[in-house]
Amino acid sequence: MQLIEPILYIGISQSFFAGLLLATRKPFTTANKLMAAWLFLICFELIFALVNSTLLPFYSFPFIAFTYGPLLYLYARQITARSNRFNYFNILHFIPFLVFFAVSVWQRDYQMFRNPTAYLRPDGMITLRIVYGISFFISISLYSILTFIVIRNHQRDLKNNLSYTSIAATLNWLKIISISFYSVYLILFILGGINIVGNYIPFDPYYIIFIFIAVLSFAYSFYGVRQPELFALNAPEETEDNDEAAVNGQEKYSRSGLRQEQAGEMLATLLELMNEKKYYLDRNLTIYDLAGLTGISRHHITQILNEEHGCNFYTFINDFRVREASARLQSEKYRNYTILAIAYDSGFNSKSVFNKIFKEQMGVTPSEYRDRKPSD
């Protein structure tokens, strides 16, 4: 235990101050509340482990870990959701935590993991031990899969909603955490099983979790604190009729009520506003922002771009940005500007994305295009 104590102290400090930072962050959104709750629970878990191992038996078996899966899943749902509202039916996800918390208090004098080789001993507690182990494995597996699905669906629809890409927009950091989260617990189950059968592991496999939780709290707080809201919360809410679900990866518009002549008029209005107002210069522009600025619903923008313009939102906005950048690259007014400065001023937020899209559209790199004569 002497080797694990410094890790526990580091994890407790890290998770507490990261949770405190998020709890005082403005705006204090539902996603931030969920993340702060997870970090504070990690802090409590590490404190309980420290007390349980050094001072007195605090609980019969870990129960806080039953909150990790639901909180990860709910955070992924909330950060990718259009609304900041919290559905109180989500509390049902924490029923296993409440059940095992009550059982742990009731059986606080019974140390389930004190002797791993006795895990399958046919005594009065074998049913509880088996139910606990199976329930925990199902919880970790189920919520890891659900979180992965939420992130995958978000990434699939990203180009219909955002005009930019970044690690914050794609949530790849959260996907890595989700996969790591499940992988480490799977390793714990395997090593624990080996220890139960023959006590072949020369250390307590459960200490692996303490190390992982300390690292997880650092990674989660580092990326989580920097994670912006993906969609503006003050954009107009859309009605259910205008927010059809995606089927087989494609938006369905059969019940949108938008006639072809209306779609043509809306597209013309959208193009006119984009040319006059230059909304594409906003590097963090989302389809929800554009809906609020133009008065055209998010669903109708997606529909007219896909059906009338033959592109998604991401391509539509970045086409305007490429035109803006190409005009500036050929203008004497911007001759003293760096290419990167022109890219940022044109609405791009990444040099690599700008170079990639510009070459796809123009057939040459930005520097090659700049060296051309205006008549070329």
Secondary structure, 3 states (H helix, E strand, C coil): CCCCHHHHHHHHHHHHHHHHHHHCCCCCCHHHHHHHHHHHHHHHHHHHHHHHHHCCCCCCCCCHHHHHHHHHHHHHHHHCCCCCCCCHHHHHHHHHHHHHHHHHHHCCCCCCCCCHHHCCCCCCCHHHHHHHHHHHHHHHHHHHHHHHHHHHHHHHCHHHCECCCCHHHHCHHHHHHHHHHHHHHHHHHHHHHHHHHHCCCCCCCHHHHHHHHHHHHHHHHHHHHHCCCCCCCCCCCCCHHHCCCEECCEECCCCCCCCHHHHHHHHHHHHHHHHHHCHHHCCCCEHHHHHHHHCCCHHHHHHHHHHCCCCCHHHHHHHHHHHHHHHHHCCHHHCCCCHHHHHHHCCCCCHHHHHHHHHHHHCCCHHHHHHCCCCC
